[in-house]
Amino acid sequence: MEDRIYIVGAHSRAQTFVEYLRLLYPETGVEAFLYDNEESNPEKIGMTPVLQMDGELKLNFDCPVYIATRGIYHEKLAGRLKEMGFREIRPVTPALDIRLRNAYVKKYYACRRQAFLKLEELGTGGSARAGKTVRSDLEIAGKLESAVYVVRSIFDKPLRHPYLLASYEREIQAGAALTGERLYPDVFTDDTGDNISDRNKQFCELTALYWIWKQAREGIVGLAHYRRHFILPEDWELRMRDNQVDVVLPVPLYVAPSLAINFKSRHSFLEWDCMMDCLKERNVLECREAENFFRGNLYSPCNMFIMRREALNDLCGWLFPVLFCVADHIGWKEDGYQNRYPGFLSERLISFFFEKNREKYKVAYADKNFLA
C-alpha cells in the first residue's frame, strides 16, 4: 500500500475503507476525501479534508485514488478522475472489499484474543474424505438434512443475469399472504401453518425466517436472499459437522461511528431507543450487554446465516419477541423503506445474540456475494 492516497467518497463505504487501511496499513495516509455530487458531505473526516472535485483543486495526481462508492458510479467517476489528471485510479471492487474485510476482521479479533474462524479454512476429518460427501441416514431416506432457504417475493426486481441455485438452496416466497400470485408452482411459501406472512412489508425476509423456525424440519438450516448468497466450499456441511460449528454468519462489516449511532443516522432513533427499552424490560443485565456491544463497530449484515436447529430455535425464541415489542410500539411508517425497521434492527440483534452466547455456540464465518 502506498504512503499517500486519495479516496473518492465520504460516506459509509469510504469510511469503512479508510478504517480497514488504518488497522492494516497504518503507514498509509489519506490526502483528502473527494466527492462529485450534491449530497450533504462533512467538511472533514477526522482531520482529513473532504473536497468537492473541481478544476480549482490543487491535488497531487501522482498519488493513487481509490473509488469507495457504490459500484454503479465507478465508471463515471473513473472518467472524471482521468480528466482531472489522476493516473492510478483504483475502484474498491467487491473482491478488494472482501480481501480487506477479512484481513481487517482477522486482525481485529486477534488484537482482542478472540477466534475468527472462516468456514472455508476449516479442515475435515473423521468421517470426511477428500473430494467426497458423506451421506447421512436422513439423506438416504430422501429427507434433506440441510437446506439454505433463499428468500424471494413477487415484488422483487428481476436479476440482470440468471443465477442457478446450489443443490442445497431452495427458494421460499416471502409475503405470500399479500398476493395470490406465485413465483412458480410448488414454491415454498411463508403463509402456511403458524406464520407472519402478512407482516412482510415490515418484517421483510423475517417472515420467511419465522416460517422456517415454525415449519422447516432440517437439522441444519440457513437463510439467504435472492440477491445475496453465501460463498461456500462444496463440503461446507462436512466442515460444519467435523469442526462442531453451530452457526455460520457473514464476515462482519465495519460501520462508523458505532452500531447504535450508525443505525440512528440511517434510520431513526425512535425505533432504536424502543428496541433498547424492550430489551431492558426483558432483562436489565442483557440490555447493558447490548449497549456495550452496540458501542462497537462490527456486525454481520443482511439477516443471513446457516445454523443448527438448536441454535435457530434459541435465536428465534429470543429475537421475535423483541421485534414484536418494537413493532407494537412504533407501528406502521409511511416511508416504505423505513417501514422495514424490524428487518434492519434484526441484523444488529442477531450479531449481538451470538456475541453474548459466544461460549455456547461455535461461530464460523463465510463471505457472501451481491448479484445485480
Residue pairs with C-beta under 8 A, 6 or more apart in sequence:
1 21
1 24
1 25
1 27
1 28
2 28
2 63
2 64
3 27
3 28
3 29
4 28
4 29
4 30
4 31
4 60
4 63
5 28
5 29
5 30
5 31
5 63
5 64
5 65
5 66
6 30
6 31
6 32
6 33
6 34
6 59
6 63
6 64
6 65
6 66
6 86
7 14
7 17
7 18
7 30
7 32
7 33
7 34
7 65
7 66
7 68
8 14
8 33
8 34
8 35
8 36
8 53
8 65
8 66
8 67
8 68
8 69
8 77
8 81
9 17
9 33
9 34
9 35
9 67
9 68
9 69
10 33
10 34
10 35
10 41
10 42
10 45
10 50
11 39
11 41
11 69
12 255
12 256
12 262
13 68
13 69
13 70
13 92
14 33
14 45
14 68
14 69
15 45
15 256
16 68
16 253
16 254
16 255
16 256
17 66
17 68
17 92
17 97
17 100
18 30
18 45
18 68
19 104
19 254
19 256
19 297
20 100
20 101
20 103
20 104
20 254
21 28
21 30
21 100
23 104
23 107
23 108
24 100
24 103
24 104
24 107
30 48
31 48
31 59
31 60
31 63
32 48
32 49
32 50
32 51
32 59
33 45
33 48
33 49
33 50
33 51
34 50
34 51
34 52
34 53
34 65
35 41
35 50
35 51
35 52
35 53
36 52
36 53
36 77
36 80
41 50
41 52
42 50
43 49
43 50
44 50
51 57
53 80
53 81
53 84
55 84
57 84
59 84
59 85
59 86
61 84
61 85
61 86
61 87
62 87
63 88
64 88
64 89
64 90
65 81
65 86
65 88
65 89
65 90
66 90
66 91
66 92
67 73
67 74
67 77
67 78
67 81
67 89
67 90
67 91
67 92
68 92
69 77
71 91
71 93
71 94
74 91
78 89
78 91
81 89
82 89
90 96
94 369
94 370
98 251
98 367
101 251
101 252
101 253
101 254
102 118
102 251
102 367
104 254
105 116
105 251
105 252
105 298
105 365
106 116
108 116
108 298
109 115
109 116
110 116
116 365
117 243
117 245
117 362
117 363
117 364
117 365
118 251
118 364
118 365
118 366
119 232
119 233
119 236
119 239
119 240
119 245
119 248
119 364
119 365
119 366
120 232
120 233
120 239
120 366
122 239
122 242
122 243
122 245
122 364
123 239
123 242
123 243
124 130
124 235
124 238
124 239
124 242
125 242
126 242
127 134
127 238
127 241
127 242
128 134
128 235
128 238
128 242
133 234
133 235
133 237
133 238
134 238
136 145
138 144
138 145
138 219
139 145
143 217
144 168
144 218
145 218
145 219
145 220
145 237
146 168
146 218
146 219
146 220
146 221
146 222
146 237
146 306
147 168
147 169
147 170
147 216
147 218
147 220
147 221
147 222
148 166
148 168
148 169
148 170
148 221
148 222
148 223
148 224
148 230
148 306
149 169
149 170
149 171
149 172
149 188
149 208
149 212
149 216
149 221
149 222
149 223
149 224
150 165
150 169
150 170
150 171
150 172
150 224
150 225
150 226
150 229
151 171
151 172
151 174
151 205
151 208
151 223
151 224
151 225
151 226
152 171
152 172
152 173
152 174
152 183
152 226
153 173
153 174
153 175
153 200
154 173
154 175
154 179
154 181
154 182
154 183
155 175
156 226
156 227
159 226
159 227
159 371
159 372
160 372
161 371
161 372
163 226
163 229
163 371
165 171
166 229
166 232
168 237
169 224
169 229
170 188
171 183
171 187
171 188
171 226
172 187
172 188
172 189
172 190
172 208
172 211
172 212
173 182
173 183
173 187
173 188
173 189
173 190
174 190
174 197
174 200
174 204
174 205
174 207
174 208
175 190
175 197
175 198
175 200
175 201
175 207
176 182
176 189
176 190
176 191
176 197
177 190
177 191
177 195
177 197
177 198
177 200
178 197
178 198
178 200
178 201
182 189
189 197
190 196
190 197
190 200
190 207
190 208
190 210
190 211
191 197
191 198
191 211
192 211
192 215
193 211
193 214
193 215
194 214
194 215
195 207
195 210
195 211
195 214
195 215
196 203
196 206
196 207
196 210
197 207
197 211
199 207
199 327
200 207
201 336
201 339
201 340
202 327
202 332
202 339
202 340
202 341
202 342
202 343
203 210
203 323
203 327
203 340
203 342
203 343
204 303
204 340
204 342
204 343
205 223
205 225
205 303
205 343
206 303
206 320
206 323
206 342
206 343
206 346
208 223
209 223
209 303
209 316
210 316
210 320
212 221
212 223
212 312
213 312
213 313
213 316
213 320
218 309
219 308
219 309
220 237
220 240
220 306
220 307
220 308
220 309
221 306
221 307
221 309
221 312
222 230
222 248
222 304
222 305
222 306
222 307
223 303
223 304
223 305
224 230
224 304
224 368
225 302
225 303
225 304
226 371
227 370
227 371
227 372
228 302
228 304
228 368
228 369
228 370
228 371
229 368
229 369
229 371
230 248
230 250
230 304
230 306
230 366
230 367
230 368
231 366
231 367
231 368
231 369
232 366
233 239
236 248
236 306
236 366
239 245
239 364
240 248
240 306
240 364
243 362
243 364
244 362
245 362
245 363
245 364
246 307
246 308
246 310
246 311
246 361
246 362
246 363
247 305
247 306
247 307
247 308
247 311
247 354
247 361
247 362
247 363
247 364
248 305
248 306
248 307
248 363
248 364
248 365
248 366
249 300
249 304
249 305
249 350
249 351
249 354
249 363
249 364
249 365
249 366
250 300
250 301
250 302
250 304
250 365
250 366
250 367
250 368
251 300
251 365
251 366
251 367
251 368
252 298
252 299
252 300
252 351
252 365
253 298
253 299
253 300
253 301
254 297
254 298
255 262
255 297
255 299
256 262
256 297
257 297
258 294
258 295
258 296
258 297
259 293
259 294
259 295
259 296
259 297
259 298
259 299
259 348
260 272
260 291
260 294
260 295
263 272
263 344
263 345
263 348
264 272
266 344
267 338
267 341
267 344
268 338
268 341
270 330
271 326
271 330
271 341
271 344
271 345
272 345
274 325
274 326
274 329
274 330
275 322
275 326
275 345
275 349
276 287
276 290
276 291
278 322
278 325
278 326
278 329
279 286
279 287
279 290
279 322
280 287
281 325
282 321
282 322
286 356
289 352
289 356
290 352
290 356
293 351
293 352
293 355
293 356
294 348
294 352
298 351
299 347
299 348
299 351
299 352
300 347
300 350
300 351
300 365
301 347
302 347
302 368
303 343
303 346
303 347
303 350
304 368
305 350
306 366
307 315
307 361
311 361
314 357
315 350
315 353
315 354
318 353
319 346
319 349
319 350
319 353
322 349
323 342
323 345
323 346
323 349
326 341
326 342
326 345
327 342
330 341
332 339
333 339
333 341
354 361
354 363
